Amino acid sequence: MLIPAHDEADFIATAVESAFSQSVPPQKVLVIADSCTDGTARIAAECGAEVIEVGFASKPRSLNHALEQVTTSHVALLDADGYFASPQVFETCLRVMDEHAYGGVCLSVTPHSSTGLFQRSRAVEWASAHRISRIVETWHGWVAVLSGSAGLYRVDDLRAVGGWSTDSLCEDVELALKMNRHGRPAGFVRGEFVAVRDPRGWREYWAQTHRWASGWAQAIDKHKGLFFRSWGFTKVFGAMMVDSALLAAGYVSLLYHLVTGFTEFDAVRWFGSWFLVMAAVTLTTASLQLGVRRALACYPAYLLVGTLGTGFALWVMFREWVLGRHLVSWTGRQRRRTVVTPITDRRRRALGLLGSGAGWATALLGAVRGDTALAAAGIALAVAVPLAALPWRRIRRTLLLA
């Protein structure tokens, strides 16, 4: 049992005790205390765990370091701020792995509690995802992520794919992709849960959403060749991309009609119907896991936080895929400085030309149709995009030096 930890003195005892309380107990619980400045290592040792203290400031590097010491046929993972919701987790996971020849499996995730704004939002988000996405992915034989919160893996399969990727923001997505690519499929175990600590404020929530959205976008780009080689990958990740495109189109449409005062269609009928359908789907699937009363109580928080988070995630994917600006370091509890790469000159020129061309084409269409508003919008686009594409930071630096 591997428990990676960074300054988790307030939760580590619960995590270790949760591991030891399994009906199929682990041979060893190994806590990897990475760059800890509190009592994490001491408390873990007092609870009966073996402790390795390292200074990688990296969860995947810590896990790979500990993996070298594993001598059992299977290895489990649990984040230090989580605990297993039942003592049968290992027993169920081992049975499912044997039945389906999985190389690794993940569990359903739920917050420690649902009393705060973010915990309520995540309770609905996790429940909906596990009742729809994970099950559909399992049907297609391509589970998209081996959740980093908790899982169980065959050691030989884990080592065969090189362990956890150290060059990825989302090592759990990378691990599932690598296992599926190498014929050691990733799986999902229904009915077993790991409870985790979710963000307690907007700053932590934005940082986590930023990392997840960037890591997902980078993983898709890195493995995009699988769209032509794996039908399972195409179905699962293609559906995610279509979903993202529809969400983006919805946001753009909403902004457009806000600007035009909803003069071009019946906004109440369209958005009202769409909202009711999505609310019904979300509440129904969430209720299967949370119960009707808890799902209803958590839904307002999900509507607020989830909507804002989705908009932010769409912007991050646009920045990663279109602007080519990549998150390479993120601000988490280890207090790293957030670093986003600048747009390259080549991409800047290409986007400027593309935007200018689209603008002039729109202006021409407006002129042909006699639509002065459309023509004016096209001209504005043709002028604004090339201006935005100029290297303004470099120009400002040059002027200041001069």
Solvent accessible surface area in square Angstrom, and as a share of the most:
residue,aa,sasa,rsa
1,M,20,0.09
2,L,2,0.01
3,I,0,0.00
4,P,12,0.08
5,A,6,0.05
6,H,30,0.13
7,D,49,0.25
8,E,6,0.03
9,A,31,0.24
10,D,103,0.53
11,F,45,0.19
12,I,0,0.00
13,A,31,0.24
14,T,61,0.35
15,A,0,0.00
16,V,0,0.00
17,E,101,0.45
18,S,13,0.08
19,A,0,0.00
20,F,81,0.34
21,S,68,0.44
22,Q,8,0.03
23,S,59,0.38
24,V,60,0.35
25,P,85,0.53
26,P,24,0.15
27,Q,153,0.68
28,K,86,0.36
29,V,2,0.01
30,L,8,0.04
31,V,0,0.00
32,I,0,0.00
33,A,2,0.01
34,D,5,0.03
35,S,41,0.26
36,C,34,0.20
37,T,122,0.71
38,D,64,0.33
39,G,20,0.19
40,T,0,0.00
41,A,18,0.14
42,R,143,0.52
43,I,35,0.18
44,A,0,0.00
45,A,56,0.44
46,E,121,0.54
47,C,37,0.22
48,G,51,0.49
49,A,9,0.07
50,E,90,0.40
51,V,46,0.27
52,I,28,0.14
53,E,131,0.59
54,V,25,0.14
55,G,65,0.63
56,F,58,0.24
57,A,36,0.28
58,S,19,0.12
59,K,56,0.24
60,P,14,0.09
61,R,117,0.43
62,S,0,0.00
63,L,0,0.00
64,N,35,0.18
65,H,61,0.27
66,A,0,0.00
67,L,11,0.05
68,E,135,0.61
69,Q,90,0.40
70,V,19,0.11
71,T,126,0.73
72,T,46,0.27
73,S,82,0.53
74,H,49,0.22
75,V,4,0.02
76,A,5,0.04
77,L,2,0.01
78,L,0,0.00
79,D,31,0.16
80,A,3,0.03
81,D,13,0.07
82,G,1,0.01
83,Y,69,0.26
84,F,14,0.06
85,A,59,0.46
86,S,31,0.20
87,P,60,0.38
88,Q,80,0.36
89,V,1,0.01
90,F,13,0.05
91,E,86,0.39
92,T,19,0.11
93,C,1,0.01
94,L,48,0.24
95,R,128,0.47
96,V,19,0.11
97,M,0,0.00
98,D,100,0.52
99,E,107,0.48
100,H,103,0.46
101,A,71,0.55
102,Y,23,0.09
103,G,0,0.00
104,G,0,0.00
105,V,0,0.00
106,C,1,0.01
107,L,3,0.01
108,S,4,0.02
109,V,1,0.01
110,T,23,0.13
111,P,4,0.02
112,H,52,0.23
113,S,48,0.31
114,S,23,0.15
115,T,113,0.65
116,G,24,0.23
117,L,69,0.34
118,F,13,0.05
119,Q,26,0.11
120,R,76,0.28
121,S,1,0.01
122,R,3,0.01
123,A,1,0.01
124,V,0,0.00
125,E,59,0.26
126,W,39,0.14
127,A,0,0.00
128,S,16,0.10
129,A,30,0.23
130,H,6,0.03
131,R,73,0.27
132,I,68,0.35
133,S,43,0.28
134,R,30,0.11
135,I,18,0.09
136,V,54,0.31
137,E,6,0.03
138,T,45,0.26
139,W,186,0.65
140,H,69,0.31
141,G,49,0.47
142,W,20,0.07
143,V,1,0.01
144,A,5,0.04
145,V,19,0.11
146,L,1,0.01
147,S,16,0.10
148,G,10,0.10
149,S,18,0.12
150,A,0,0.00
151,G,4,0.04
152,L,8,0.04
153,Y,1,0.00
154,R,58,0.21
155,V,3,0.02
156,D,111,0.57
157,D,22,0.12
158,L,0,0.00
159,R,107,0.39
160,A,53,0.41
161,V,13,0.08
162,G,55,0.53
163,G,1,0.01
164,W,6,0.02
165,S,13,0.08
166,T,78,0.46
167,D,111,0.58
168,S,24,0.16
169,L,21,0.11
170,C,5,0.03
171,E,13,0.06
172,D,27,0.14
173,V,13,0.08
174,E,3,0.01
175,L,0,0.00
176,A,0,0.00
177,L,0,0.00
178,K,30,0.13
179,M,0,0.00
180,N,16,0.08
181,R,110,0.40
182,H,99,0.44
183,G,62,0.59
184,R,75,0.27
185,P,43,0.27
186,A,2,0.02
187,G,0,0.00
188,F,11,0.05
189,V,2,0.01
190,R,141,0.51
191,G,55,0.53
192,E,19,0.09
193,F,47,0.19
194,V,1,0.00
195,A,4,0.03
196,V,11,0.06
197,R,27,0.10
198,D,4,0.02
199,P,1,0.01
200,R,145,0.53
201,G,25,0.24
202,W,93,0.33
203,R,194,0.71
204,E,49,0.22
205,Y,9,0.03
206,W,81,0.29
207,A,21,0.17
208,Q,38,0.17
209,T,14,0.08
210,H,25,0.11
211,R,40,0.15
212,W,77,0.27
213,A,10,0.08
214,S,0,0.00
215,G,2,0.02
216,W,43,0.15
217,A,1,0.00
218,Q,48,0.21
219,A,3,0.02
220,I,6,0.03
221,D,66,0.34
222,K,117,0.50
223,H,10,0.04
224,K,112,0.47
225,G,27,0.26
226,L,10,0.05
227,F,51,0.21
228,F,186,0.77
229,R,159,0.58
230,S,20,0.13
231,W,177,0.62
232,G,14,0.13
233,F,1,0.00
234,T,34,0.20
235,K,61,0.26
236,V,8,0.05
237,F,1,0.00
238,G,18,0.17
239,A,60,0.47
240,M,50,0.23
241,M,67,0.30
242,V,89,0.51
243,D,79,0.41
244,S,18,0.12
245,A,61,0.48
246,L,116,0.58
247,L,73,0.36
248,A,37,0.29
249,A,58,0.45
250,G,34,0.32
251,Y,63,0.24
252,V,100,0.58
253,S,36,0.23
254,L,64,0.32
255,L,111,0.55
256,Y,103,0.39
257,H,15,0.07
258,L,102,0.51
259,V,128,0.74
260,T,43,0.25
261,G,50,0.48
262,F,66,0.28
263,T,108,0.63
264,E,110,0.49
265,F,70,0.29
266,D,70,0.36
267,A,16,0.12
268,V,127,0.73
269,R,172,0.63
270,W,150,0.52
271,F,55,0.23
272,G,28,0.27
273,S,59,0.38
274,W,139,0.49
275,F,87,0.36
276,L,122,0.61
277,V,83,0.48
278,M,84,0.37
279,A,11,0.09
280,A,57,0.44
281,V,65,0.37
282,T,13,0.08
283,L,37,0.18
284,T,83,0.48
285,T,18,0.10
286,A,0,0.00
287,S,24,0.16
288,L,112,0.56
289,Q,34,0.15
290,L,21,0.10
291,G,32,0.30
292,V,95,0.55
293,R,214,0.78
294,R,84,0.31
295,A,0,0.00
296,L,98,0.49
297,A,55,0.43
298,C,1,0.01
299,Y,26,0.10
300,P,85,0.53
301,A,9,0.07
302,Y,54,0.20
303,L,75,0.37
304,L,89,0.44
305,V,0,0.00
306,G,14,0.13
307,T,64,0.37
308,L,83,0.41
309,G,5,0.04
310,T,42,0.24
311,G,23,0.22
312,F,55,0.23
313,A,20,0.15
314,L,25,0.12
315,W,116,0.41
316,V,1,0.00
317,M,19,0.09
318,F,94,0.39
319,R,13,0.05
320,E,5,0.02
321,W,76,0.27
322,V,55,0.32
323,L,37,0.19
324,G,8,0.07
325,R,66,0.24
326,H,68,0.30
327,L,1,0.01
328,V,84,0.48
329,S,25,0.16
330,W,58,0.20
331,T,36,0.21
332,G,12,0.12
333,R,94,0.34
334,Q,48,0.21
335,R,178,0.65
336,R,72,0.26
337,R,187,0.68
338,T,56,0.32
339,V,46,0.27
340,V,38,0.22
341,T,41,0.24
342,P,100,0.63
343,I,27,0.14
344,T,79,0.46
345,D,53,0.28
346,R,195,0.71
347,R,89,0.33
348,R,43,0.16
349,R,151,0.55
350,A,55,0.43
351,L,41,0.20
352,G,7,0.07
353,L,137,0.68
354,L,125,0.62
355,G,12,0.12
356,S,22,0.14
357,G,41,0.39
358,A,48,0.37
359,G,0,0.00
360,W,136,0.48
361,A,61,0.47
362,T,38,0.22
363,A,9,0.07
364,L,119,0.59
365,L,89,0.44
366,G,0,0.00
367,A,68,0.53
368,V,116,0.67
369,R,161,0.59
370,G,61,0.59
371,D,52,0.27
372,T,115,0.67
373,A,75,0.58
374,L,46,0.23
375,A,19,0.15
376,A,60,0.46
377,A,56,0.44
378,G,0,0.00
379,I,82,0.42
380,A,59,0.46
381,L,72,0.36
382,A,4,0.03
383,V,75,0.43
384,A,55,0.43
385,V,38,0.22
386,P,44,0.28
387,L,89,0.44
388,A,74,0.58
389,A,20,0.15
390,L,71,0.35
391,P,32,0.20
392,W,131,0.46
393,R,168,0.61
394,R,114,0.42
395,I,60,0.31
396,R,152,0.55
397,R,137,0.50
398,T,81,0.47
399,L,124,0.62
400,L,143,0.71
401,L,150,0.75
402,A,115,0.89
